Amino acid sequence: MPTDHWPVYSPFAKEHFNRGKAEGLAEARAEGRARGRARAILIVLASRGFEVPEDVRARVGECTDLEQLDVWLRRVAVATSIDDVFLNG
């Protein structure tokens, strides 16, 4: 029997156990979307021939703000330099 499964009998326990699972799943999905966008940014930078410094790679990889990542992703599509992507946020 899996160790993460246990019987939840009371209505209170059922509500809070399921809420925790849902919140954890939502958080994991958001982290996955952020990692995917960060990876896309780095792939586009590399395929456009930009030399990606380690500090930029770290900045992109550590970012969890989906809106910021979307801004960078849109910018990287038309940028003529790394500064065009990351200057002013």
N, C-alpha and C positions, 0 to 999 in steps of 0.2 A: 504494500500500500504506500503511495507517495507520502512523503513527510509534510508536504504543504497542504494536505487535505485533512480536515478535522471536522467532526460533526458540529454544526451550529444549530442549537436547539431553540434558544429564546428569540423572540422577534427583535429585541434590541441587538443581540449578537449578529443575527442575520443581516439586519440593516447596516450595521457598522462594518461588518466583514465585507459585504458586497460593495459598500461605498469605498472602502480602502482599495479594493481590487480595481474598481473603475477609475479612481483617481490615479493609481499607479499605472494603469494602462494608458490613460490620457497623457500622463507625463512621459512615458516611454515613447509614445507616438510623436509627441512634440520634439523630443530629443532626436528621434530618427529623422524627422523632417529637417531639423537644423543640420544634422550631419550630412544629409543628402544635398542640401543647398550649398553647404560649405565645400563639399567635394566637387559639386558642379562648378563653383566659382574657380577653384584651383585647376580643374580640368580645362576650363575655357581660357584661363590665363596662360596655362602651358601651351595649349593648342594655338593660341594667338601669338606665341613666340616670346611672351614676357618672361623674364628672369624673375622668379618669385623668391624674394629674400625670406629667410627663416622667420623673422619677426612678423612678416605679413602672413606667412603660412600659419603661424601660431595664433595671430589675431583672428583670422578667419575660422580656424579650427576650434577656438575657444568661444566663439560667439554663439549664443543661444537665442538671440532676438531674431525671430523669423522676418519681421519687417525690415530690419537692418540688412539681413542676408539677401532679401529680395531687392533692396536698393542696390547693393553691390553687384548682384547678378545682372540686373538691368544695365548698370554702368559698364560692367566688364565686356558686354556685347559690343559696345561702341567706343571703348576707351582707346586712346592712342598712347597711354602710359599708365603705369601702376598708380601714379598720383591721381589720375582722372577717376580711378575707382574709389580710392580710400581717402582722398582729401575731403575735408568737411564731413566726416562720418562716413 
